[in-house]
Amino acid sequence: MAELATAKGPTVGTKGLEGIIAANSEICFIDGKEGRLLYEGYNIHELADQSTFEEVCYLLWYGALPKKDQLEKLDQQLRGERAMYPEVMAFLRSAPKDAVPMTVLRTAVSMLALYDKDAEDMSLEANLRKAIRLTAQTSTILAAFHRIRNGQEPVTPNPKLAHAANFLYMLRGTEPNEVEARCVDLILILHADHSLNASTFAGRVIASTLADMHSAATGAIGGLKGPLHGGANQRVLETLAEIGDVSKVEGYVKGTIAKGGKIMGFGHRVYKTEDPRAVHLREWAKSLAERTGNSKWYDMSVEMERIVKEEKQISVNVDFYSATVQLCLGIPADLFTCIFAASRMAGWTAHVIEQQKNNRLIRPLAEYTGPAERKYVPIVQR
Ligand SMILES: CC(C)(COP(=O)(O)OP(=O)(O)OC[C@H]1O[C@@H](n2cnc3c(N)ncnc32)[C@H](O)[C@@H]1OP(=O)(O)O)[C@@H](O)C(=O)NCCC(=O)NCCS
C-alpha cells in the first residue's frame, strides 16, 4: 500500500471533510463556537425579525440588501414565475400517490430543465433568471403534488400574495392568516443558506464542472433528502409521535443514547453551541402550539432538549423546533424536508452563481487505503 500512497495533497483529509476549507464564499458566515450566522454580513437574528424571504433572496443572489424598487422588481419576477409547465404538471399527476415527496421534487426539478429556455445558458444573467424561476417553481411543485396525492386539484398561484402566503394558499386552497404567512416566511428565511452544508457542497461540485443550474439543484435536493441533513425534521416529528407522552421522553432519550443511537434534531457539524436559528423556531413553536392546542408536542420537545443536554451536552439544531412549528401549521411531516428545499433553493442557486462567476473545477484527492498493485490472474486460474 505504501508504494501507492503518492497522491497526497497538501492536507490529509479528515473523515467527512471535517474542518477542511473547500471554497471561498461571500454568501454565508458561520461561527460555530459563538453560534453566529450571517448572510452576506447580516445577522440572522436581524433578518429573522425584520426581513422577508424575498429580501433574503435578493441579498443572497445580488450580495446586498435591495432598495425598495429593486425588491419590488424581484417580488414581481418571483410572482411571475410561479406557473408550472404543463408537462411537469402531467408528471406530478402521474407520479405514485405514495411517492416520497422529496423524490418527486428531485425528479420534477430535473424535468424543469427540459422546458426552461435558459437551461443551457450559464451566463450570469441567465443564472439569475433561473435562480428566480427555480425558487418560485419549487413551491408550486410541492404544493401541487401534495394536492394531487390527496385527490385534490392543484391551486393556481395567486399573484396578489407574497411568496410565503402564496405557498400556503397553493398547499391548502385557502388564504392563510397573517400569523401563518409570517411563520412560513420566517421558516424560509432561516433555512435559505448555510454555507457549505452537504447539499450545497454537492451542488457546487456539480456547478464547478460547468454543468447547468438545474443539474446542481437536482443533486443538492438529493443531498438534502438524507436524515443526517434535511431529512431530520420529519424524523423529529416521527420520534415525538412514537414517544407519545412527555413522561416517556426520558426513557426514550436514555435508551437511544445507551444503544449509541442518534436523537434527530440534535447536534451539528459546525455549531458547538446552540444553532442560532433554533432560537426563533423555539419561540414560534411555543406560541403556535398554545394557539393551536398542540402544547403536548412543544412540552415533549422542551423535555427532550433538557434531557439530551443533560445526557450528551448536545444542543438542538434548526430541525428540532421547526418540526413542531410546521405541525402547528398543519403541514404534513413528509413535506417538512421539501419546505427546507423550497427555501434552500435560494442558497443553492446563489452558490451556483458564485461558483460559476469565478470557477475552478472542484476535484479533491482521496487518501488511498486499498491494496498495493496486484498481478491480474485470469479467471480460470483463480
Ligand atoms: C448533524 C450530525 C450528522 C453531525 O454529525 P458529526 O459532526 O458527524 O458528528 P458525529 O455524528 O461524529 O457525532 C459526534 C458525537 O456526538 C454524538 N452525537 C452527535 N449528534 C447526536 C445526536 N443527534 N444524538 C445523539 N448523539 C449525537 C455522536 O454519537 C458522537 O458521540 P461520541 O463521540 O460519544 O461517539 C449529527 O449531529 C447527527 O447525526 N444529528 C442528528 C441528525 C440531525 O439532526 N441532522 C440535522 C443537522 S442540521
The ligand as an SDF file (V2000), in Angstrom:
LIG
                    3D

 48 50  0  0  0  0  0  0  0  0999 V2000
  -25.6630   16.5750   12.2960 C   0  0  0  0  0  0  0  0  0  0  0  0
  -24.7250   15.4190   12.5590 C   0  0  0  0  0  0  0  0  0  0  0  0
  -24.7480   14.4620   11.3740 C   0  0  0  0  0  0  0  0  0  0  0  0
  -23.3070   15.9820   12.7050 C   0  0  0  0  0  0  0  0  0  0  0  0
  -22.5310   14.9080   12.9780 O   0  0  0  0  0  0  0  0  0  0  0  0
  -20.9530   14.8470   13.0510 P   0  0  0  0  0  0  0  0  0  0  0  0
  -20.3320   16.1860   13.0610 O   0  0  0  0  0  0  0  0  0  0  0  0
  -20.5280   13.9040   12.0040 O   0  0  0  0  0  0  0  0  0  0  0  0
  -20.7720   14.2680   14.4940 O   0  0  0  0  0  0  0  0  0  0  0  0
  -20.8320   12.7550   14.8770 P   0  0  0  0  0  0  0  0  0  0  0  0
  -22.0000   12.0830   14.2870 O   0  0  0  0  0  0  0  0  0  0  0  0
  -19.4780   12.1820   14.5970 O   0  0  0  0  0  0  0  0  0  0  0  0
  -21.0660   12.8890   16.4380 O   0  0  0  0  0  0  0  0  0  0  0  0
  -20.0710   13.2830   17.3970 C   0  0  0  0  0  0  0  0  0  0  0  0
  -20.5140   12.7640   18.7550 C   0  0  0  0  0  0  0  0  0  0  0  0
  -21.7410   13.3720   19.1390 O   0  0  0  0  0  0  0  0  0  0  0  0
  -22.7740   12.3920   19.2120 C   0  0  0  0  0  0  0  0  0  0  0  0
  -23.9640   12.9260   18.5760 N   0  0  0  0  0  0  0  0  0  0  0  0
  -24.0000   13.8120   17.5580 C   0  0  0  0  0  0  0  0  0  0  0  0
  -25.2630   14.0700   17.2360 N   0  0  0  0  0  0  0  0  0  0  0  0
  -26.0200   13.3280   18.0600 C   0  0  0  0  0  0  0  0  0  0  0  0
  -27.3890   13.1580   18.2030 C   0  0  0  0  0  0  0  0  0  0  0  0
  -28.2340   13.8120   17.4020 N   0  0  0  0  0  0  0  0  0  0  0  0
  -27.8480   12.3230   19.1470 N   0  0  0  0  0  0  0  0  0  0  0  0
  -27.0100   11.6640   19.9250 C   0  0  0  0  0  0  0  0  0  0  0  0
  -25.6730   11.7640   19.8430 N   0  0  0  0  0  0  0  0  0  0  0  0
  -25.1920   12.5940   18.9180 C   0  0  0  0  0  0  0  0  0  0  0  0
  -22.2500   11.1770   18.4580 C   0  0  0  0  0  0  0  0  0  0  0  0
  -22.8580    9.9890   18.8720 O   0  0  0  0  0  0  0  0  0  0  0  0
  -20.8040   11.2590   18.7940 C   0  0  0  0  0  0  0  0  0  0  0  0
  -20.6550   10.8620   20.1340 O   0  0  0  0  0  0  0  0  0  0  0  0
  -19.3910   10.0320   20.6450 P   0  0  0  0  0  0  0  0  0  0  0  0
  -18.2260   10.9430   20.3770 O   0  0  0  0  0  0  0  0  0  0  0  0
  -19.7030    9.7830   22.0600 O   0  0  0  0  0  0  0  0  0  0  0  0
  -19.3660    8.8150   19.7600 O   0  0  0  0  0  0  0  0  0  0  0  0
  -25.1320   14.6800   13.8500 C   0  0  0  0  0  0  0  0  0  0  0  0
  -25.1200   15.5670   14.9440 O   0  0  0  0  0  0  0  0  0  0  0  0
  -26.4570   13.9770   13.7140 C   0  0  0  0  0  0  0  0  0  0  0  0
  -26.4990   12.8660   13.1810 O   0  0  0  0  0  0  0  0  0  0  0  0
  -27.5720   14.6100   14.1980 N   0  0  0  0  0  0  0  0  0  0  0  0
  -28.8790   14.0250   14.0400 C   0  0  0  0  0  0  0  0  0  0  0  0
  -29.4330   14.3260   12.6620 C   0  0  0  0  0  0  0  0  0  0  0  0
  -29.8200   15.7760   12.5110 C   0  0  0  0  0  0  0  0  0  0  0  0
  -30.4900   16.3560   13.3540 O   0  0  0  0  0  0  0  0  0  0  0  0
  -29.3820   16.3540   11.3860 N   0  0  0  0  0  0  0  0  0  0  0  0
  -29.7070   17.7260   11.0300 C   0  0  0  0  0  0  0  0  0  0  0  0
  -28.4690   18.5770   11.0740 C   0  0  0  0  0  0  0  0  0  0  0  0
  -28.8640   20.2620   10.8370 S   0  0  0  0  0  0  0  0  0  0  0  0
  1  2  1  0
  2  3  1  0
  2  4  1  0
  2 36  1  0
  4  5  1  0
  5  6  1  0
  6  7  2  0
  6  8  1  0
  6  9  1  0
  9 10  1  0
 10 11  2  0
 10 12  1  0
 10 13  1  0
 13 14  1  0
 14 15  1  0
 15 16  1  0
 15 30  1  0
 16 17  1  0
 17 18  1  0
 17 28  1  0
 18 19  1  0
 18 27  1  0
 19 20  2  0
 20 21  1  0
 21 22  1  0
 21 27  2  0
 22 23  1  0
 22 24  2  0
 24 25  1  0
 25 26  2  0
 26 27  1  0
 28 29  1  0
 28 30  1  0
 30 31  1  0
 31 32  1  0
 32 33  2  0
 32 34  1  0
 32 35  1  0
 36 37  1  0
 36 38  1  0
 38 39  2  0
 38 40  1  0
 40 41  1  0
 41 42  1  0
 42 43  1  0
 43 44  2  0
 43 45  1  0
 45 46  1  0
 46 47  1  0
 47 48  1  0
M  END
$$$$
